[in-house]
Amino acid sequence: MASTTLAEPLPWQHSILLKGDAADAVAGLKGG
């Protein structure tokens, strides 16, 4: 989940909050 307004804990199971630039956060999750 990419958001600038949500905070953890998220109400959805198996969800990760991506902060900052979404493209950079996804690349980090992929190990790139």
mmCIF entry with sequence, helices, sheets and N, C-alpha, C, O atoms, coordinates in Angstrom:
data_MODEL
# 
_entry.id   MODEL 
# 
_entity.id                         1 
_entity.type                       polymer 
_entity.pdbx_number_of_molecules   1 
# 
_entity_poly.entity_id                      1 
_entity_poly.type                           'polypeptide(L)' 
_entity_poly.nstd_linkage                   no 
_entity_poly.nstd_monomer                   no 
_entity_poly.pdbx_seq_one_letter_code       MASTTLAEPLPWQHSILLKGDAADAVAGLKGG 
_entity_poly.pdbx_seq_one_letter_code_can   MASTTLAEPLPWQHSILLKGDAADAVAGLKGG 
_entity_poly.pdbx_strand_id                 A 
# 
loop_
_entity_poly_seq.entity_id 
_entity_poly_seq.num 
_entity_poly_seq.mon_id 
_entity_poly_seq.hetero 
1 1  MET n 
1 2  ALA n 
1 3  SER n 
1 4  THR n 
1 5  THR n 
1 6  LEU n 
1 7  ALA n 
1 8  GLU n 
1 9  PRO n 
1 10 LEU n 
1 11 PRO n 
1 12 TRP n 
1 13 GLN n 
1 14 HIS n 
1 15 SER n 
1 16 ILE n 
1 17 LEU n 
1 18 LEU n 
1 19 LYS n 
1 20 GLY n 
1 21 ASP n 
1 22 ALA n 
1 23 ALA n 
1 24 ASP n 
1 25 ALA n 
1 26 VAL n 
1 27 ALA n 
1 28 GLY n 
1 29 LEU n 
1 30 LYS n 
1 31 GLY n 
1 32 GLY n 
# 
_struct_asym.id          A 
_struct_asym.entity_id   1 
# 
_struct_conf.conf_type_id            HELX_P 
_struct_conf.id                      HELX_P1 
_struct_conf.pdbx_PDB_helix_id       AA1 
_struct_conf.beg_label_comp_id       ALA 
_struct_conf.beg_label_asym_id       A 
_struct_conf.beg_label_seq_id        22 
_struct_conf.pdbx_beg_PDB_ins_code   ? 
_struct_conf.end_label_comp_id       LEU 
_struct_conf.end_label_asym_id       A 
_struct_conf.end_label_seq_id        29 
_struct_conf.pdbx_end_PDB_ins_code   ? 
_struct_conf.beg_auth_comp_id        ALA 
_struct_conf.beg_auth_asym_id        A 
_struct_conf.beg_auth_seq_id         22 
_struct_conf.end_auth_comp_id        LEU 
_struct_conf.end_auth_asym_id        A 
_struct_conf.end_auth_seq_id         29 
_struct_conf.pdbx_PDB_helix_class    1 
_struct_conf.details                 ? 
_struct_conf.pdbx_PDB_helix_length   8 
# 
_struct_conf_type.id          HELX_P 
_struct_conf_type.criteria    ? 
_struct_conf_type.reference   ? 
# 
loop_
_atom_site.group_PDB 
_atom_site.id 
_atom_site.type_symbol 
_atom_site.label_atom_id 
_atom_site.label_alt_id 
_atom_site.label_comp_id 
_atom_site.label_asym_id 
_atom_site.label_entity_id 
_atom_site.label_seq_id 
_atom_site.pdbx_PDB_ins_code 
_atom_site.Cartn_x 
_atom_site.Cartn_y 
_atom_site.Cartn_z 
_atom_site.occupancy 
_atom_site.B_iso_or_equiv 
_atom_site.pdbx_formal_charge 
_atom_site.auth_seq_id 
_atom_site.auth_comp_id 
_atom_site.auth_asym_id 
_atom_site.auth_atom_id 
_atom_site.pdbx_PDB_model_num 
ATOM 1   N N  . MET A 1 1  ? 0.860  -1.158 0.000  1.00 0.00 ? 1  MET A N  1 
ATOM 2   C CA . MET A 1 1  ? 0.000  0.000  0.000  1.00 0.00 ? 1  MET A CA 1 
ATOM 3   C C  . MET A 1 1  ? 0.904  1.217  0.000  1.00 0.00 ? 1  MET A C  1 
ATOM 4   O O  . MET A 1 1  ? 1.730  1.384  0.897  1.00 0.00 ? 1  MET A O  1 
ATOM 5   N N  . ALA A 1 2  ? 0.751  2.058  -0.993 1.00 0.00 ? 2  ALA A N  1 
ATOM 6   C CA . ALA A 1 2  ? 1.475  3.333  -1.029 1.00 0.00 ? 2  ALA A CA 1 
ATOM 7   C C  . ALA A 1 2  ? 0.519  4.427  -0.570 1.00 0.00 ? 2  ALA A C  1 
ATOM 8   O O  . ALA A 1 2  ? -0.588 4.558  -1.091 1.00 0.00 ? 2  ALA A O  1 
ATOM 9   N N  . SER A 1 3  ? 0.954  5.202  0.400  1.00 0.00 ? 3  SER A N  1 
ATOM 10  C CA . SER A 1 3  ? 0.086  6.246  0.937  1.00 0.00 ? 3  SER A CA 1 
ATOM 11  C C  . SER A 1 3  ? 0.917  7.347  1.574  1.00 0.00 ? 3  SER A C  1 
ATOM 12  O O  . SER A 1 3  ? 2.004  7.110  2.102  1.00 0.00 ? 3  SER A O  1 
ATOM 13  N N  . THR A 1 4  ? 0.384  8.542  1.511  1.00 0.00 ? 4  THR A N  1 
ATOM 14  C CA . THR A 1 4  ? 1.024  9.652  2.220  1.00 0.00 ? 4  THR A CA 1 
ATOM 15  C C  . THR A 1 4  ? 0.258  10.003 3.483  1.00 0.00 ? 4  THR A C  1 
ATOM 16  O O  . THR A 1 4  ? 0.693  10.858 4.254  1.00 0.00 ? 4  THR A O  1 
ATOM 17  N N  . THR A 1 5  ? -0.894 9.343  3.706  1.00 0.00 ? 5  THR A N  1 
ATOM 18  C CA . THR A 1 5  ? -1.715 9.692  4.861  1.00 0.00 ? 5  THR A CA 1 
ATOM 19  C C  . THR A 1 5  ? -1.946 8.539  5.830  1.00 0.00 ? 5  THR A C  1 
ATOM 20  O O  . THR A 1 5  ? -2.268 8.789  6.991  1.00 0.00 ? 5  THR A O  1 
ATOM 21  N N  . LEU A 1 6  ? -1.798 7.304  5.407  1.00 0.00 ? 6  LEU A N  1 
ATOM 22  C CA . LEU A 1 6  ? -2.029 6.167  6.300  1.00 0.00 ? 6  LEU A CA 1 
ATOM 23  C C  . LEU A 1 6  ? -0.861 5.988  7.259  1.00 0.00 ? 6  LEU A C  1 
ATOM 24  O O  . LEU A 1 6  ? 0.250  6.452  7.005  1.00 0.00 ? 6  LEU A O  1 
ATOM 25  N N  . ALA A 1 7  ? -1.134 5.308  8.358  1.00 0.00 ? 7  ALA A N  1 
ATOM 26  C CA . ALA A 1 7  ? -0.099 4.984  9.332  1.00 0.00 ? 7  ALA A CA 1 
ATOM 27  C C  . ALA A 1 7  ? -0.266 3.531  9.738  1.00 0.00 ? 7  ALA A C  1 
ATOM 28  O O  . ALA A 1 7  ? -1.366 2.982  9.679  1.00 0.00 ? 7  ALA A O  1 
ATOM 29  N N  . GLU A 1 8  ? 0.828  2.915  10.150 1.00 0.00 ? 8  GLU A N  1 
ATOM 30  C CA . GLU A 1 8  ? 0.762  1.542  10.613 1.00 0.00 ? 8  GLU A CA 1 
ATOM 31  C C  . GLU A 1 8  ? 0.247  1.521  12.046 1.00 0.00 ? 8  GLU A C  1 
ATOM 32  O O  . GLU A 1 8  ? 0.471  2.486  12.777 1.00 0.00 ? 8  GLU A O  1 
ATOM 33  N N  . PRO A 1 9  ? -0.415 0.493  12.466 1.00 0.00 ? 9  PRO A N  1 
ATOM 34  C CA . PRO A 1 9  ? -0.702 -0.742 11.733 1.00 0.00 ? 9  PRO A CA 1 
ATOM 35  C C  . PRO A 1 9  ? -1.835 -0.570 10.737 1.00 0.00 ? 9  PRO A C  1 
ATOM 36  O O  . PRO A 1 9  ? -2.819 0.122  10.997 1.00 0.00 ? 9  PRO A O  1 
ATOM 37  N N  . LEU A 1 10 ? -1.673 -1.218 9.589  1.00 0.00 ? 10 LEU A N  1 
ATOM 38  C CA . LEU A 1 10 ? -2.703 -1.176 8.557  1.00 0.00 ? 10 LEU A CA 1 
ATOM 39  C C  . LEU A 1 10 ? -3.820 -2.156 8.898  1.00 0.00 ? 10 LEU A C  1 
ATOM 40  O O  . LEU A 1 10 ? -3.566 -3.178 9.536  1.00 0.00 ? 10 LEU A O  1 
ATOM 41  N N  . PRO A 1 11 ? -5.038 -1.865 8.488  1.00 0.00 ? 11 PRO A N  1 
ATOM 42  C CA . PRO A 1 11 ? -6.159 -2.749 8.807  1.00 0.00 ? 11 PRO A CA 1 
ATOM 43  C C  . PRO A 1 11 ? -6.225 -3.998 7.927  1.00 0.00 ? 11 PRO A C  1 
ATOM 44  O O  . PRO A 1 11 ? -7.107 -4.835 8.123  1.00 0.00 ? 11 PRO A O  1 
ATOM 45  N N  . TRP A 1 12 ? -5.318 -4.141 6.968  1.00 0.00 ? 12 TRP A N  1 
ATOM 46  C CA . TRP A 1 12 ? -5.356 -5.275 6.051  1.00 0.00 ? 12 TRP A CA 1 
ATOM 47  C C  . TRP A 1 12 ? -4.204 -6.213 6.350  1.00 0.00 ? 12 TRP A C  1 
ATOM 48  O O  . TRP A 1 12 ? -3.077 -5.772 6.574  1.00 0.00 ? 12 TRP A O  1 
ATOM 49  N N  . GLN A 1 13 ? -4.488 -7.519 6.355  1.00 0.00 ? 13 GLN A N  1 
ATOM 50  C CA . GLN A 1 13 ? -3.451 -8.517 6.578  1.00 0.00 ? 13 GLN A CA 1 
ATOM 51  C C  . GLN A 1 13 ? -2.490 -8.523 5.398  1.00 0.00 ? 13 GLN A C  1 
ATOM 52  O O  . GLN A 1 13 ? -2.871 -8.215 4.269  1.00 0.00 ? 13 GLN A O  1 
ATOM 53  N N  . HIS A 1 14 ? -1.256 -8.874 5.671  1.00 0.00 ? 14 HIS A N  1 
ATOM 54  C CA . HIS A 1 14 ? -0.226 -9.032 4.643  1.00 0.00 ? 14 HIS A CA 1 
ATOM 55  C C  . HIS A 1 14 ? -0.021 -7.755 3.838  1.00 0.00 ? 14 HIS A C  1 
ATOM 56  O O  . HIS A 1 14 ? 0.227  -7.816 2.634  1.00 0.00 ? 14 HIS A O  1 
ATOM 57  N N  . SER A 1 15 ? -0.123 -6.610 4.484  1.00 0.00 ? 15 SER A N  1 
ATOM 58  C CA . SER A 1 15 ? 0.066  -5.323 3.824  1.00 0.00 ? 15 SER A CA 1 
ATOM 59  C C  . SER A 1 15 ? 1.303  -4.641 4.380  1.00 0.00 ? 15 SER A C  1 
ATOM 60  O O  . SER A 1 15 ? 1.622  -4.762 5.563  1.00 0.00 ? 15 SER A O  1 
ATOM 61  N N  . ILE A 1 16 ? 1.989  -3.928 3.511  1.00 0.00 ? 16 ILE A N  1 
ATOM 62  C CA . ILE A 1 16 ? 3.165  -3.157 3.894  1.00 0.00 ? 16 ILE A CA 1 
ATOM 63  C C  . ILE A 1 16 ? 2.924  -1.717 3.479  1.00 0.00 ? 16 ILE A C  1 
ATOM 64  O O  . ILE A 1 16 ? 2.498  -1.451 2.356  1.00 0.00 ? 16 ILE A O  1 
ATOM 65  N N  . LEU A 1 17 ? 3.193  -0.802 4.375  1.00 0.00 ? 17 LEU A N  1 
ATOM 66  C CA . LEU A 1 17 ? 3.026  0.609  4.059  1.00 0.00 ? 17 LEU A CA 1 
ATOM 67  C C  . LEU A 1 17 ? 4.306  1.132  3.418  1.00 0.00 ? 17 LEU A C  1 
ATOM 68  O O  . LEU A 1 17 ? 5.379  1.066  4.017  1.00 0.00 ? 17 LEU A O  1 
ATOM 69  N N  . LEU A 1 18 ? 4.188  1.649  2.201  1.00 0.00 ? 18 LEU A N  1 
ATOM 70  C CA . LEU A 1 18 ? 5.322  2.222  1.486  1.00 0.00 ? 18 LEU A CA 1 
ATOM 71  C C  . LEU A 1 18 ? 5.307  3.724  1.694  1.00 0.00 ? 18 LEU A C  1 
ATOM 72  O O  . LEU A 1 18 ? 4.341  4.400  1.338  1.00 0.00 ? 18 LEU A O  1 
ATOM 73  N N  . LYS A 1 19 ? 6.375  4.240  2.267  1.00 0.00 ? 19 LYS A N  1 
ATOM 74  C CA . LYS A 1 19 ? 6.466  5.677  2.518  1.00 0.00 ? 19 LYS A CA 1 
ATOM 75  C C  . LYS A 1 19 ? 7.450  6.290  1.526  1.00 0.00 ? 19 LYS A C  1 
ATOM 76  O O  . LYS A 1 19 ? 8.358  5.614  1.042  1.00 0.00 ? 19 LYS A O  1 
ATOM 77  N N  . GLY A 1 20 ? 7.264  7.561  1.231  1.00 0.00 ? 20 GLY A N  1 
ATOM 78  C CA . GLY A 1 20 ? 8.156  8.248  0.307  1.00 0.00 ? 20 GLY A CA 1 
ATOM 79  C C  . GLY A 1 20 ? 7.777  7.945  -1.129 1.00 0.00 ? 20 GLY A C  1 
ATOM 80  O O  . GLY A 1 20 ? 6.599  7.787  -1.449 1.00 0.00 ? 20 GLY A O  1 
ATOM 81  N N  . ASP A 1 21 ? 8.786  7.863  -1.998 1.00 0.00 ? 21 ASP A N  1 
ATOM 82  C CA . ASP A 1 21 ? 8.551  7.626  -3.416 1.00 0.00 ? 21 ASP A CA 1 
ATOM 83  C C  . ASP A 1 21 ? 8.146  6.170  -3.645 1.00 0.00 ? 21 ASP A C  1 
ATOM 84  O O  . ASP A 1 21 ? 8.891  5.259  -3.284 1.00 0.00 ? 21 ASP A O  1 
ATOM 85  N N  . ALA A 1 22 ? 6.992  5.948  -4.232 1.00 0.00 ? 22 ALA A N  1 
ATOM 86  C CA . ALA A 1 22 ? 6.463  4.591  -4.413 1.00 0.00 ? 22 ALA A CA 1 
ATOM 87  C C  . ALA A 1 22 ? 7.377  3.749  -5.294 1.00 0.00 ? 22 ALA A C  1 
ATOM 88  O O  . ALA A 1 22 ? 7.607  2.578  -4.992 1.00 0.00 ? 22 ALA A O  1 
ATOM 89  N N  . ALA A 1 23 ? 7.900  4.314  -6.369 1.00 0.00 ? 23 ALA A N  1 
ATOM 90  C CA . ALA A 1 23 ? 8.770  3.550  -7.273 1.00 0.00 ? 23 ALA A CA 1 
ATOM 91  C C  . ALA A 1 23 ? 10.030 3.087  -6.547 1.00 0.00 ? 23 ALA A C  1 
ATOM 92  O O  . ALA A 1 23 ? 10.448 1.941  -6.714 1.00 0.00 ? 23 ALA A O  1 
ATOM 93  N N  . ASP A 1 24 ? 10.634 3.950  -5.750 1.00 0.00 ? 24 ASP A N  1 
ATOM 94  C CA . ASP A 1 24 ? 11.821 3.571  -4.988 1.00 0.00 ? 24 ASP A CA 1 
ATOM 95  C C  . ASP A 1 24 ? 11.491 2.506  -3.948 1.00 0.00 ? 24 ASP A C  1 
ATOM 96  O O  . ASP A 1 24 ? 12.276 1.581  -3.738 1.00 0.00 ? 24 ASP A O  1 
ATOM 97  N N  . ALA A 1 25 ? 10.346 2.627  -3.302 1.00 0.00 ? 25 ALA A N  1 
ATOM 98  C CA . ALA A 1 25 ? 9.948  1.662  -2.279 1.00 0.00 ? 25 ALA A CA 1 
ATOM 99  C C  . ALA A 1 25 ? 9.723  0.283  -2.886 1.00 0.00 ? 25 ALA A C  1 
ATOM 100 O O  . ALA A 1 25 ? 10.133 -0.722 -2.306 1.00 0.00 ? 25 ALA A O  1 
ATOM 101 N N  . VAL A 1 26 ? 9.075  0.226  -4.047 1.00 0.00 ? 26 VAL A N  1 
ATOM 102 C CA . VAL A 1 26 ? 8.837  -1.056 -4.717 1.00 0.00 ? 26 VAL A CA 1 
ATOM 103 C C  . VAL A 1 26 ? 10.161 -1.661 -5.171 1.00 0.00 ? 26 VAL A C  1 
ATOM 104 O O  . VAL A 1 26 ? 10.366 -2.868 -5.041 1.00 0.00 ? 26 VAL A O  1 
ATOM 105 N N  . ALA A 1 27 ? 11.050 -0.847 -5.696 1.00 0.00 ? 27 ALA A N  1 
ATOM 106 C CA . ALA A 1 27 ? 12.369 -1.341 -6.108 1.00 0.00 ? 27 ALA A CA 1 
ATOM 107 C C  . ALA A 1 27 ? 13.112 -1.921 -4.910 1.00 0.00 ? 27 ALA A C  1 
ATOM 108 O O  . ALA A 1 27 ? 13.795 -2.937 -5.038 1.00 0.00 ? 27 ALA A O  1 
ATOM 109 N N  . GLY A 1 28 ? 12.984 -1.286 -3.751 1.00 0.00 ? 28 GLY A N  1 
ATOM 110 C CA . GLY A 1 28 ? 13.620 -1.793 -2.545 1.00 0.00 ? 28 GLY A CA 1 
ATOM 111 C C  . GLY A 1 28 ? 13.040 -3.125 -2.110 1.00 0.00 ? 28 GLY A C  1 
ATOM 112 O O  . GLY A 1 28 ? 13.774 -3.997 -1.643 1.00 0.00 ? 28 GLY A O  1 
ATOM 113 N N  . LEU A 1 29 ? 11.734 -3.295 -2.255 1.00 0.00 ? 29 LEU A N  1 
ATOM 114 C CA . LEU A 1 29 ? 11.098 -4.564 -1.909 1.00 0.00 ? 29 LEU A CA 1 
ATOM 115 C C  . LEU A 1 29 ? 11.560 -5.678 -2.838 1.00 0.00 ? 29 LEU A C  1 
ATOM 116 O O  . LEU A 1 29 ? 11.704 -6.825 -2.413 1.00 0.00 ? 29 LEU A O  1 
ATOM 117 N N  . LYS A 1 30 ? 11.791 -5.344 -4.104 1.00 0.00 ? 30 LYS A N  1 
ATOM 118 C CA . LYS A 1 30 ? 12.230 -6.325 -5.093 1.00 0.00 ? 30 LYS A CA 1 
ATOM 119 C C  . LYS A 1 30 ? 13.719 -6.618 -4.978 1.00 0.00 ? 30 LYS A C  1 
ATOM 120 O O  . LYS A 1 30 ? 14.228 -7.513 -5.652 1.00 0.00 ? 30 LYS A O  1 
ATOM 121 N N  . GLY A 1 31 ? 14.415 -5.880 -4.138 1.00 0.00 ? 31 GLY A N  1 
ATOM 122 C CA . GLY A 1 31 ? 15.844 -6.094 -3.964 1.00 0.00 ? 31 GLY A CA 1 
ATOM 123 C C  . GLY A 1 31 ? 16.667 -5.347 -4.995 1.00 0.00 ? 31 GLY A C  1 
ATOM 124 O O  . GLY A 1 31 ? 17.836 -5.667 -5.215 1.00 0.00 ? 31 GLY A O  1 
ATOM 125 N N  . GLY A 1 32 ? 16.051 -4.336 -5.639 1.00 0.00 ? 32 GLY A N  1 
ATOM 126 C CA . GLY A 1 32 ? 16.744 -3.612 -6.708 1.00 0.00 ? 32 GLY A CA 1 
ATOM 127 C C  . GLY A 1 32 ? 17.326 -2.385 -6.200 1.00 0.00 ? 32 GLY A C  1 
ATOM 128 O O  . GLY A 1 32 ? 17.951 -1.640 -6.954 1.00 0.00 ? 32 GLY A O  1 
# 
